[in-house]
Amino acid sequence: MKKLRSIDSPIFYLSVLFFILSLFQVIRGVGRVVSTKELIDFKVYYQAVNASLLGQNPYFMNFGENIPFNYPPSSLLFLAPLTFLTPQSSEIILTDFSIISLLLGAYMLTSLFQISRNWTIRLLIFSFLLQNFPTKFTLVMGQVNLILLLLIITSFNHDQNNRPIQSGFLYGTASMVKLIPLPLGIYFLLRRKYLALATGIITFIAANVFVTSLFPNTGDFFLKRIFELSLLKNTIPTLYDQSLKAFFLRIGFYGHAQGISLIIVAFLFTITAMSYFKKKIKKKDRILNDLTFFSLILAITTIGNSFTWQHHLVFLFPGFIAETTYVLRNRVKIRGILLFLSAVLVGYHFPDIAHPPTTNPIFISHGTVGALILIFLLLTNSRGNLMFLTVKTKNIRRS
């Protein structure tokens, strides 16, 4: 650990080099895509906003490569600035801001803990977050996930600094664009942060009321589209789908995949809530415990959706940082191995998605399996649970 903490150590300089190469590779690769073609999901955003401004119903249309607009009406407020410039200029700005958002969000989370403030560890975490498929998939699709991730992390940061209005507003703003962050209301509710919860819900509702008052036909999202999304047909999923439901479809539960998935999600939420209140937390462990609880809700929601694109897996990143912090503090080898396995499974993708090297449902659902391992680790990172995973190495001081 002393070598890791020294900025004069060879490991530090290697981490700097690794980070620079990782960042350069991502910028170069994504830049090549942006310069040669339109980003698929960005095109949906751009055309949906323009359609709404023309008085058309974006929920009755497909955009880009025949893709529906599956975002709440309030997202149009957030996405509207993208149409102020030409598509290519907006793509470049969105891509740059997404990369900055990822690094800034990771910096904010690692700043919460003494051990991860070390720049060797911090740069290695940054490099991992850059060099994984969910990040790259988000960027080349023109998705807004990394910006939403920054909003969510900033909301958590404000919560830890007892700023409920700012925390709630950012939580509500992230939920305006996608519904994935919305269940984080459980975090505020169970921690009795009622002002933050109320601020977030009011922000979400007010934004949707405002947009639907301007464009009444966008109300179809809540009347029709949201039910269509939650009741997607039980068909063989694309390999990009890493939801729990997709996993059960792949192993043959065609008529019951949705129901089984919902039962497991409900069970995981229940265990998460129970484990949070059961723990006896020391003052110095409070922030990590809160981040673990926060990350669990986000992770369970992510894989519990009817459809989980691989780019949605960036919402697992707070959980990886929380568990990395726990492993570094406690030096538990088996947890470190499981964490590494989880990271590999979540960050991997098949080079040729049309011809995967295996039909094994577990390997094809590698992102789901990796997420479940992470959820398991987060649920057990307290002394009272599964002692074989929490016993520290002898004679190692706490960091």
LOMI-499105 format. One record per residue: residue in three letters; y, z, x of N, C-alpha, C in turn. Coordinates in steps of 0.02 Angstrom, whole numbers, plus 32768, in hexadecimal, padded with zeros to 4 digits. Layout:
<pts>
ALAYZXYZXYZX ...
</pts>
This chain:
<pts>
MET7FC480008029800080008000803F8000802B LYS803D80218066807880238090808B7FDD80A7 LYS80587FB480B680677F6F80CA80867F488092 LEU806E7F548055808B7F32801B80D37F468010 ARG80E47F84802181277F9D8013815A7F898048 SER81437F71808181707F6080B781847F1680B3 ILE81C67F0A80B681DE7EC580B481D57EA380F7 ASP81C07ECA812A81B57EAD816C816C7E998177 SER81427EA6814580FB7E98814E80ED7E4E8143 PRO80B87E34816280A57DEE815880967DDF810F ILE807B7E1180EB806A7E0680A480A97DF7807C PHE80E07E18808D811F7E0A806981347DC28073 TYR81337DAA80B181487D6680BF81197D33809F LEU80D97D44809C80AA7D18807980B97D16802E SER80CC7D4E801180DD7D507FCA811B7D277FBC VAL814C7D297FEA81887D007FE381767CB67FE4 LEU814C7CA3801581377C5D801B81107C487FDD PHE80E37C737FC580BB7C627F8A80E77C597F4D PHE81197C837F4581477C7D7F0C81707C3C7F11 ILE818A7C2D7F4B81B27BF07F5381887BB27F44 LEU814B7BB17F5F81207B777F52810D7B727F08 SER81017BAB7EE880F07BAC7EA181297B917E77 LEU81657BAA7E8581A07B947E6081AD7B4A7E6B PHE81A87B347EAA81B47AEE7EBA81827AC17E96 GLN81427AD57E96810F7AAC7E75811B7AA67E2B VAL81307ADD7E0B813E7ADB7DC3817A7AAF7DB4 ILE81B07AB87DDA81ED7A917DCF81DF7A477DDA ARG81BB7A387E1081AC79F27E1F817F79D27DEA GLY814C79F77DD5811D79DB7DA3813D79D27D5F VAL81627A047D48818379FF7D0781BB79CC7D0A GLY81DF79CA7D42821479997D4A81FB79527D44 ARG81C079467D5F81A279047D5B819378F17D12 VAL817C79227CEB816D79157CA481AE79087C7D VAL81E079327C888220792B7C64824178E87C73 SER823A78D07CB0825B78927CC3823878547CAA THR81F9785B7C9481D378207C8081C7781B7C35 LYS81C878537C1181BB78507BC981DA788B7BA5 GLU81DF78857B6381F978BC7B3B81C578F27B33 LEU81DB79307B3581AE79697B2C819B796E7AE2 ILE815B79747AD58140796C7A91815E799D7A5F ASP815C79DE7A6E81757A0F7A3E81C17A107A3C PHE81E17A027A74822A79FC7A73824079C67A42 LYS821D798F7A42822D79587A158228796E79CC VAL81F7799879BC81F179B37979822E79DD7967 TYR82437A097995827E7A32798982BB7A07797C TYR82C479D779A8830079AD79A5830479867964 GLN82CC7967795182CB793F791482CD796978D5 ALA82AF79A478D682B079D0789B82F679E9788C VAL831B79FB78C083617A1178B5838A79D87898 ASN8383799C78B583A97963789C839679517854 ALA835679577844833F794977FF835F797A77CF SER836279B977E2838079EC77B783CA79DF77AC LEU83ED79CB77E1843479BC77DB8441798077AE LEU840F795477A88415791A777C83FF792A7734 GLY83EE7969772883DA797D76E58390797276D5 GLN8369796077078322795476FD82FB79967705 ASN82C0799876E9829679D476ED826879CF772A PRO827479F6775F824B79F0779B82027A047792 TYR81F37A27775A81AF7A3E774E81857A0B7727 PHE81A579D477138181799E76F2817D79617720 MET818B796A7760818C7932778F8165794477CD ASN8150791177F28134791A7834816378FB7867 PHE8162791678A3819278FF78D6816D78ED7916 GLY819078C87941817378B7798281317894797A GLU80FD78B2799580B978957992809478AF7954 ASN80B478A6791A809778B978DA8088790578D6 ILE80B9792D78EC80B2797578EF80DF799678BA PRO80C479C4789280ED79E67860811A7A1B7881 PHE814E7A2F785D817B7A63787381647AA57855 ASN81497AD2787E81287B0E7865814F7B4E7876 TYR81907B49787581BA7B82788781E37B98784A PRO81F67BD87846821D7BEF780D82627BCE780B PRO82827BCB77D182C47BAB77CB82F77BC777FC SER82F37C08780A83237C27783883207C09787E SER82E77BEB789082E17BCC78D283127B9378DC LEU83277B7478A583567B3C78A983987B5378C7 LEU83AC7B9178B983E97BAC78D883E27BB07923 PHE83A97BC87939839B7BD1798083957B8E79A4 LEU83777B5D798283687B1C79A183A27AEB799B ALA83D17AF7796E84077AC87962842E7AB579A1 PRO843D7AE479CF84637AD17A0B84417A9B7A35 LEU83FF7A937A2F83DC7A607A5583F47A1A7A43 THR840E7A127A06842379D079EF846B79BF7A02 PHE848D79ED7A2484D279E07A3784D779AE7A6F LEU84A179A67A9584A079787ACE846A79427AC2 THR846579147AF0843178E17AEC83ED79047AF5 PRO83B778E67ADA837579067AE1836279177B29 GLN836D78E87B57835878F67B9C8381792E7BBB SER83C279307BAD83EB79677BC983D579AA7BAD SER83C779AB7B6C83B179EA7B4D836C79FF7B67 GLU834079CF7B7482FF79DF7B9083067A007BD4 ILE833279E67BFD833C7A027C4083577A4A7C3B ILE83887A547C0F83A57A967C0683717AC77BEC LEU834A7AB27BBB83167ADD7B9E82E27AEF7BD3 THR82CE7ABE7BFB829C7ACB7C3082B67AFC7C64 ASP82F37AF07C7B83117B1C7CAD83187B637C92 PHE83307B697C55833A7BAB7C3882F77BCE7C2B SER82C37BA87C1C82817BC57C1282667BE47C52 ILE826D7BC07C8A82567BDB7CCA827E7C197CDD ILE82C07C167CD482EA7C507CE282D67C8B7CB6 SER82C87C7D7C7682B47CB17C4782747CD47C5D LEU82437CAC7C7482047CC97C8B82107CF97CC6 LEU82367CE27CF782417D0B7D33826C7D487D23 LEU829E7D3F7CF982C97D777CE782A37DAB7CBF GLY827A7D947C9082527DC37C6982217DEA7C94 ALA82007DC77CC381D27DE97CF081F77E1A7D1D TYR82337E077D33825B7E347D5D826D7E747D36 MET82807E6C7CF782937EA67CCE82587ED57CC5 LEU821C7EBA7CB881E27EE57CAE81CC7F077CEF THR81CC7EE27D2681B87F017D6581EB7F347D7E SER82297F2F7D66825D7F5F7D7982537FA37D58 LEU822A7FA57D25821F7FE47D0081F480157D27 PHE81CE7FFD7D59819E80277D7C81AA80257DC7 GLN81A7805F7DE681B580647E2D818780387E57 ILE814780387E46811680157E6F81207FC97E6C SER81347FAF7E32813C7F667E2B81827F4E7E3F ARG81AE7F7D7E5281EF7F687E6D81E87F4E7EB3 ASN81B17F5E7ED381A37F447F1581A27EF87F13 TRP81C77ED77F4081D07E8F7F3A81917E677F4C THR81657E837F7481267E617F8180FE7E5A7F41 ILE80F67E927F1F80D17E927EDF80F57E687EAB ARG81367E707EA8815E7E4D7E7681587E017E7F LEU815D7DE97EBC81597DA17EC981137D867EBA LEU80E07DAE7EC7809C7D997EB680937D947E6A ILE80B17DC37E4580AE7DC07DFC80D37D827DE3 PHE810E7D757DFF81347D397DEB810B7CFA7DF7 SER80EA7CF77E3180C37CBC7E4380897CB17E13 PHE80677CE97E0180307CE37DD0804A7CC97D8E LEU80837CE27D77809D7CCD7D3680B17C837D37 LEU80C77C6B7D7080D97C247D76809B7BF87D7B GLN80697C0F7DA0802E7BE67DAD7FF57BF47D7C ASN80037BEB7D3D7FCD7BEF7D0C7FDB7BBD7CD5 PHE7FA77BA97CB37FAD7B727C847FDA7B817C48 PRO7FD87BBC7C2980057BC87BF0804F7BBD7C01 THR80647BD27C3D80AA7BC67C5180B87B7B7C58 LYS808D7B597C7B80987B117C8780937AEA7C46 PHE80657AFD7C1B805D7ADC7BDA809C7AE67BAF THR80B77B237BB180F57B317B8D812D7B047BA4 LEU81337AFC7BE6816A7AD57C0281637A8A7BF4 VAL81277A6F7BFD811F7A267BF4811F7A127BAA MET81147A427B7D81187A347B36815F7A3B7B1B GLY818B7A5A7B4381CF7A667B2B81D17A9F7AF9 GLN81A67AD17B0281A27B0A7AD581D97B3D7AE6 VAL81E77B6A7AB6821A7B9E7AC081FA7BE37ACE ASN81B97BE47ADA81957C247AE181B27C527B16 LEU81C57C377B4F81DC7C617B8682207C7F7B77 ILE82487C5C7B5182897C777B3C827E7CB07B0A LEU824F7CA67ADC823E7CDC7AAD82217D187AD1 LEU81F97D0B7B0581DC7D417B2C82137D6B7B4C LEU82467D4A7B66827F7D6F7B8382A27D997B4E LEU82AB7D7E7B1282CA7DA57ADC82A07DE37ACC ILE825F7DDA7AC982327E127AB982357E477AEF ILE82327E327B2E82347E617B6682777E867B68 THR82AD7E617B5B82EF7E817B5A82F47EB27B21 SER82D57EA27AE982D27ED17AB082AF7F117AC5 PHE82777F0B7AE882527F467B00827D7F6E7B31 ASN82A07F4B7B5D82CA7F6C7B8E83027F957B6C HIS83217F777B3983557F9C7B1483377FD87AF0 ASP82FA7FCF7AD682D980077AB582CF80417AE5 GLN82BA80327B2182AF80677B5382EF80897B68 ASN832780677B5F836880837B70838D809E7B33 ASN836780A77AFC838180C57ABF83BC809F7AA3 ARG83B4805D7A9F83E780327A8083C6800D7A46 PRO83BD802F7A0E8394801479D783B17FD679B6 ILE83F37FD279B084117F98798E84067F5979B8 GLN84137F5E79F984087F247A2583BE7F117A27 SER83937F447A2B834B7F377A2D83347F1579ED GLY83497F2F79B483357F12797483507ECC796A PHE838E7EC1797F83AC7E7E797783857E4A799F LEU83737E5A79DD834D7E2B7A0683077E2079EB TYR82E87E5479D182A77E4D79B082AD7E1F7974 GLY82E07E29794C82EB7DFE791182FA7DB67924 THR83207DAD795A83317D69797182F37D447988 ALA82C87D6579AE828A7D4579C3825E7D337988 SER825C7D5E795682347D51791982517D1A78EF MET82927D0E78F582B37CD678D282947C9378E4 VAL827E7C8D792282687C4D793C821D7C437930 LYS81F67C76793F81AE7C767934819A7CB87915 LEU81657CB778EE814F7CF478CD81237D2178F9 ILE810F7D08793380E47D30795F81037D747970 PRO81447D78798081617DBA799181687DE97955 LEU81647DD0791881737DF878DD81497E3778D8 PRO81077E3578E680DF7E7378E280F37EA97913 LEU81207E9A794381387ECF796F815E7F047948 GLY816C7EF6790881897F2978DD815C7F6778DA ILE811B7F5D78E480EC7F9678E680FE7FC6791E TYR81127FA9795781267FD1799181617FFF797F PHE81947FE2795F81CF8009794D81BE803B7915 LEU8195802678E68184805178AE815D808F78C4 LEU8129808678EC80FF80BE7900812280EB7932 ARG815380D07955817A80FA798381B981177961 ARG81BD810C792081F4812678F78238810E790F LYS823980D17927827980B179398291808878FD TYR82A480AD78C982B2808E788982F18062788B LEU8323807678B28360804F78B68353800B78D7 ALA832B800C790C83197FCD792E82F17FA078FF LEU82C17FBE78DB82987F9878AC82C37F7A7875 ALA82EF7FA27858831A7F8A782283487F53783A THR83647F5B787783907F287892836B7EE6789C GLY832E7EEA78B583067EAD78C082F47E8A787F ILE82DE7EB0784E82CA7E92780E83077E7477EA ILE833F7E9877EC837C7E7E77CD83937E3E77EF THR838F7E3D783183A27E00785783767DC57842 PHE83357DD1783E83067D9C782B83137D8477E4 ILE831B7DB277B583267D9F776F83697D7D7766 ALA839D7D99778483E17D7D777D83E47D367797 ALA83C47D2A77D083C57CE677ED83A27CB577C0 ASN836A7CC977A383457C9C7776836A7C907735 VAL83897CC5771A83B17CBD76DD83EB7C8E76EA PHE840B7C95772384457C6A773484307C217738 VAL83F97C13775B83E37BCE776483CC7BB07722 THR83A67BD576FB838E7BBA76BB83C67BB27688 SER83FD7BD8769084367BCD7664845A7B8C7676 LEU84597B7A76B684787B3B76CB844A7B0076BD PHE84097B0A76C883D77AD576BE83A07AF07692 PRO83A97AEF7650837A7B10762183327AF87628 ASN83287AB9763B82E27AA1764082BB7AC07679 THR82DE7AE176A882B97B0276DF82957B4176C6 GLY82A57B57768A82817B90766D82387B827661 ASP82247B41766581DE7B2F765D81B17B4E7693 PHE81D07B6276CB81A77B8376FF81867BC276E4 PHE81AD7BEA76BF81927C2976A5816A7C1F7664 LEU81797BE8764181567BDB760281137BB7760D LYS81107B8D764180D37B64764A80B87B677692 ARG80E37B5576C380CA7B4A770680A97B877725 ILE80C57BC1771A80AA7BFD773980637C0C7721 PHE80557BFB76E280117C0476C77FE17BD076E2 GLU7FFB7B9376EC7FD17B5F770A7FBD7B717751 LEU7FEC7B8E77767FDF7BA177BB7FAD7BDA77C0 SER7FB17C0977917F857C4377937F3F7C347778 LEU7F387BFC77567EF77BEA77387EDF7BA67751 LEU7EE77B9B77937ED07B5B77AF7E857B5477A5 LYS7E6F7B1777987E287B0B77897DFB7B1F77C4 ASN7DC07B3577B37D8E7B4877E57D6C7B097800 THR7D8C7AEA78307D707AAF78507D697ABC789B ILE7D457A9178BD7D3C7A9979057D807A937927 PRO7D967AC6794C7DDA7AC679687DE07A9C79A7 THR7E1D7A8879B67E2B7A6879F67E227A9A7A2E LEU7E157A827A6A7E0A7AAE7AA37E4A7AD47AB5 TYR7E847ABB7A9F7EC27ADF7AAC7ECA7B1D7A81 ASP7EA07B247A4E7EA57B5D7A207E7D7B977A3E GLN7EA07BCD7A4F7E807C087A6C7E867C457A3F SER7E847C3979FE7E867C7179CE7E417C9079C6 LEU7E407CCC79AB7E007CEC79997DDA7CC27966 LYS7DFF7CA779377DE07C7D79047DBD7C417923 ALA7DDD7C2179547DBF7BE779757D7E7BFB7999 PHE7D7E7C3679B77D427C4E79DA7D077C5479A9 PHE7D137C72796F7CDD7C7A793F7CC87C387920 LEU7CF67C09791A7CE37BC679047CB57BA57937 ARG7CC47BAF79767C9C7B8F79AB7C557BAB79AF ILE7C4D7BEA799B7C097C06799E7BE47BFF795B GLY7C047BDC792A7BDF7BC978EF7BF07BEC78AE PHE7C227C1878AE7C347C3C78707C677C137848 TYR7C527BD878317C807BA978127CA07BC477D3 GLY7C7C7BE677A97C977BFD776A7CB87C42776D HIS7CAF7C6577A57CC57CAA77A87CF27CB977E4 ALA7D047C86780B7D2A7C9178487D6C7CB4783B GLN7D907C9D78077DD17CBB77F77DC97D0577E4 GLY7D997D1477B97D8F7D5877A37D7B7D8777DB ILE7D4D7D7078067D387D99783F7D727DA6786E SER7D9A7D72787A7DD47D7978A67E057DAC788A LEU7E127DAA78497E417DD9782B7E277E21782F ILE7DE67E2A78277DC87E6D782B7DD07E897872 ILE7DC37E5F78A47DC97E7578EA7E127E8578FB VAL7E407E5B78E37E877E6778F07E9D7EA978D1 ALA7E887EB678937E997EF578717E7B7F307897 PHE7E3D7F2878AF7E1D7F5E78D67E437F6B7916 LEU7E577F3679397E7B7F3E79797EBF7F5F796E PHE7EE27F4B79397F227F6B79297F187FB5791B THR7EE47FC678F67ED6800C78E57EC880357924 ILE7E9C801B794F7E8C803D798E7EC9804579BA THR7EF3801179BB7F30801479E37F5E804C79CC ALA7F688051798A7F938086796F7F7580CB797D MET7F3480D279747F138112797E7F16812779C8 SER7F0B80F879F57F0B81087A3C7F51811C7A54 TYR7F8480FD7A367FC9810D7A4B7FDA81557A3A PHE7FC8816B79FE7FD981AF79E97FAA81E47A06 LYS7F6D81CE7A197F3C81FE7A337F4C82137A7B LYS7F6C81E77AA07F7881F57AE67FA9822E7AF1 LYS7F9A82587B247FCA828A7B397FEE826D7B76 ILE802C825A7B6B805082347B9E808082607BC5 LYS807B825A7C0780AC827C7C3280ED82547C31 LYS812382757C3E816482557C3B816882187C67 LYS814B821C7CA3814F81E47CD1812581A87CBB ASP80F781B37C8C80CC817D7C7480E381607C31 ARG811A817A7C17812F81677BD3813F811C7BCE ILE816481017BFE817880BB7BFA813A808D7BFD LEU810B809D7C2A80CF80747C2E80A680797BEE ASN80A380B37BD1807F80BB7B92809F80927B5A ASP80E280937B578105806C7B2580FB80217B30 LEU80FE800C7B6F80F47FC47B7D80AD7FAF7B6C THR807D7FDB7B7980377FCD7B6780307FC47B1C PHE804D7FF07AF5804C7FEC7AAC806D7FAC7A94 PHE80A87F9E7AAF80CF7F627A9F80A67F237AAE SER80877F227AEA80607EE87B0080217EDD7AD7 LEU80027F147AC27FC67F0E7A997FD57EED7A56 ILE800B7F017A36801D7EE279F680297E987A00 LEU804C7E867A35805B7E407A43801C7E187A53 ALA7FEF7E357A797FB17E127A8C7F837E087A50 ILE7F7B7E3C7A287F507E3779ED7F6B7E0379BC THR7FAD7E0479B27FCD7DD379867FC27D8C79A0 THR7FC87D8379E17FC37D4079FF7F7F7D2079F2 ILE7F497D4479FF7F067D2679F47EEE7D2D79AC GLY7F127D5579847EFE7D5E793F7F1A7D2B790F ASN7F447CFE79287F607CC978FE7F2A7C9878E7 SER7F3B7C7278B37F0C7C3E789C7F017C0978D1 PHE7F347BFF78FB7F2F7BCD79307F577BE7796B THR7F367BEC79A47F577C0579E17F567BCF7A16 TRP7F8C7BAB7A1C7F927B7A7A527F917B9F7A94 GLN7F7A7B7E7AC97F777B9F7B0A7FBD7BB47B23 HIS7FF07B907B0D80337BA57B2380497BE77B02 HIS80297BFA7ACB80387C3B7AAD80227C757AD9 LEU7FF57C687B077FD97C9E7B31800C7CBA7B62 VAL80477C9B7B67807C7CBA7B9080917CFD7B74 PHE80837D097B3480957D497B1680667D817B2D LEU80347D707B5580097DA37B7480287DBF7BB4 PHE805C7D9F7BCE80777DB27C0F808E7DFB7C14 PRO80B17E167BE080C27E5E7BE580857E8A7BEE GLY804E7E787BCD80117E9F7BD57FF57E9B7C1B PHE7FF97E607C3B7FE27E5A7C80800B7E857CAF ILE804D7E877CA480787EB07CCF806A7EFA7CC3 ALA805F7F0E7C85804F7F547C76800E7F687C98 GLU7FDA7F3F7C927F997F517CAE7F9B7F4D7CFB THR7FC07F1D7D177FC77F1A7D5F7FE77F597D7A THR801A7F727D57803B7FB07D6B800A7FEA7D6A TYR7FE27FED7D357FB080237D2F7F7D80207D68 VAL7F657FE47D777F337FDC7DAC7F507FEF7DEF LEU7F8D7FDA7DFD7FAD7FEB7E3D7FB980357E44 ARG7FCA80557E0E7FD6809E7E117F9580C57E1D ASN7F6080AF7DFC7F2380D77DFB7EEC80BE7E29 ARG7EF480817E437EC580657E747E7D80677E5C VAL7E71804E7E207E2D804C7E057E1280057E0F LYS7DE07FFF7E3B7DC97FBD7E4F7DAD7F937E16 ILE7D847FB37DEC7D647F8D7DB67D987F727D85 ARG7DCD7F997D797E037F817D4D7E287F477D6E GLY7E317F4B7DAF7E517F137DD37E287ED37DCE ILE7DE67EDA7DD47DBA7E9F7DCE7DBE7E817D88 LEU7DBB7EAC7D557DBF7E947D107E037E757D02 LEU7E387E927D1D7E7B7E767D147E7F7E317D33 PHE7E647E297D6F7E647DE87D907E3C7DB57D68 LEU7E027DCA7D4E7DD97D9D7D247DFF7D887CE6 SER7E217DB77CC67E497DA87C8B7E7F7D757C9B ALA7EA27D807CD47ED87D537CE77EBE7D0C7CF4 VAL7E847D077D157E677CC57D237E557CA27CE2 LEU7E357CC57CB47E207CA77C747E5C7C917C4A VAL7E907CB97C487ECC7CA77C227EF17C6E7C43 GLY7EF37C6D7C857F1B7C3C7CA87EF97BFA7CB4 TYR7EB87BF57CA57E917BB97CB47E987B847C7D HIS7E8A7B467C8F7E827B127C5C7E537ADD7C78 PHE7E327AB97C4A7E067A837C5E7E307A467C71 PRO7E277A2B7CAD7E4F79F17CC27E4B79B77C92 ASP7E0F79A97C777E0779737C477DF379927C04 ILE7E25799E7BDA7E1979C27B9B7DEC799B7B6C ALA7DEB79597B737DC2792F7B487D7879317B5C HIS7D6B79427B9B7D2579457BB37D1B79857BDC PRO7D1879BE7BBA7D0F79FD7BDE7CCA79FF7C00 PRO7CC37A237C377C847A247C5B7C4E7A4D7C39 THR7C5E7A6F7C027C2E7A987BDF7C3D7A997B94 THR7C0B7AA77B6D7C157AB17B257C0A7AFA7B12 ASN7C007B257B447BF67B6C7B377C347B897B15 PRO7C2D7BA67ADA7C687BBE7AB47C8F7BF47AD8 ILE7C6C7C1C7B017C907C517B267CBC7C347B5C PHE7CA27C027B817CCA7BE27BB57D037BBA7B97 ILE7CF67B987B5F7D2B7B717B3F7D617B9F7B23 SER7D4E7BDB7B0E7D7E7C0C7AF57D947C3B7B2D HIS7D9C7C217B697DAC7C4A7BA37DEC7C727B9A GLY7E1E7C547B7A7E5D7C777B6F7E547CB27B40 THR7E2C7CA87B0C7E1E7CDE7ADD7DF97D177AFF VAL7DC77D067B277DA07D397B4A7DCC7D5F7B7B GLY7DF77D3A7B9F7E257D5B7BCE7E547D8A7BAA ALA7E6D7D757B707E9A7D9F7B497E767DDE7B31 LEU7E377DD77B1B7E117E117B047E037E427B3D ILE7DF77E297B797DEE7E557BB37E2F7E7B7BC0 LEU7E677E587BBC7EA87E797BC77EB47EAE7B92 ILE7EA67E9E7B537EAE7ECE7B1C7E827F0C7B28 PHE7E447F007B3E7E177F387B4E7E347F647B85 LEU7E4F7F467BB97E6B7F6C7BF07EA87F957BD9 LEU7ED27F767BB17F0E7F997B997EFB7FD37B6B LEU7EC67FCA7B447EB07FFF7B177E91803A7B3D THR7E78802E7B797E5480627B9E7E7A807C7BDA ASN7EBA806C7BE07EDD80837C1C7EFA80C97C14 SER7ED080F77BFB7EE2813E7BF97EA581667C0E ARG7EAF81A27C247E7981C97C427E4181D97C12 GLY7E5081DD7BD27E1D81F37BA37DEC81BE7B8F ASN7DFA817F7B9F7DD181497B867DA881287BBE LEU7D6681247BB47D3B81007BE27D4881137C2B MET7D32814F7C3D7D43816B7C7E7D2E813F7CB8 PHE7CFA81177CB07CE480EE7CE87D1880B97CFA LEU7D4680AC7CCB7D7B807C7CD97DBC809E7CEF THR7DBF80DF7CEC7DFE81017CFA7DFC81327D34 VAL7DC0813D7D517DBC816B7D8A7DDC814B7DC7 LYS7E0881707DE87E2C81547E217E0181577E60 THR7E11812D7E8F7DF181307ED07E0581707EF3 LYS7DD681907F147DE481D07F347E1981C97F6B ASN7E3F82007F727E7082067FA87EA781D17FA7 ILE7EB181B27F6C7EE881837F667F2081A47F3F ARG7F5A81A77F5D7F9181C87F3B7FAD819C7F04 ARG7FC981BB7ED17FEA81967E9C802881747EB8 SER803381367E9F806E81127EB680AA81237E8B 
</pts>
